[in-house]
Amino acid sequence: MKNHYIDIPALFKRQDKKARKWIAEWIQDESLDSDNARLQSYVDGRDEVIHFGNYCRYLEHDHLMPFLHAALSQGALRWALLARAVRYGLASMLVEATRAETEKNMISYTLFGAALMAALQSVAGWREEAGVLFQAMYRGMDNQFLDLREGPVRQYTQFYFLMLLAADYFNYPIDMEKYHFAKAEDMPAYAAALVHWRSTDLNLVQRLVTDMADHHVRNAQSADPSAIAPFDLESEWLFPHEILAFLRFREWAGLENPASFAHPLMNTPVAVLPRTPLPWPDIPLLDQAIAKFKGEFPENNYFNQLPNHPA
């Protein structure tokens, strides 16, 4: 009950200052060059497939961070950077999901990372790609991709929320007892949003978003230094990606969203959905890496399910 008395606006104000400072100090150029070199090494056959997914994750971060920095420091929404980040994030997950179809001894994708990557597909407005990804995640609950057959890790609330939201939209029924999902009492704000996500009452939607935003701010940092908070990375403190995904799913269902929101988290420069799907970015090196990967995994390869994009 103590969380009820947290001064959310004051906490958010402190997080806003710290997150902006941390993001501004992050250096992008050196990481981008080295991570492109790593991806090239896989294309050239100088590196193994087990590293391909990680290299895509690094490159997703290399593009997401400058997108966040430009928005927070200049108010500039550089959607092309976000599109590249989303495409690398999608690739990283489909690589690992494909490998998990046949490989037994691999490290499962982190649920924090999976939640962010899945949300970004929705933020970008890529419905078909999101459908392929959530199918991979749905199947991945039973293999090493996500492996949700063990007990729940309750701090991953945004993952459970997005997984159940997508399951409802894409019609993938989930046996929550089989997979030991977090219970409603572990994530009351998300549980309410799942019940009412198709509501046409915009006042209710406003309240749902406010409660989810409070949850996001409250869980950006853990009071226990040895524990991991749901939104532990400074890059996620001001970026309500799971709430934006919620609003996008409502759009996809043909529902109206409020024109504005009262919560400070929903008024950051990055709390914005692009009005139309972001253009698919042309990334030749990634295309070469995916082509090589498809040759190594010709069956059960999730890249084969993606829509064709003109070169």
Disulfide bonds with the S-S distance in Angstrom:
none
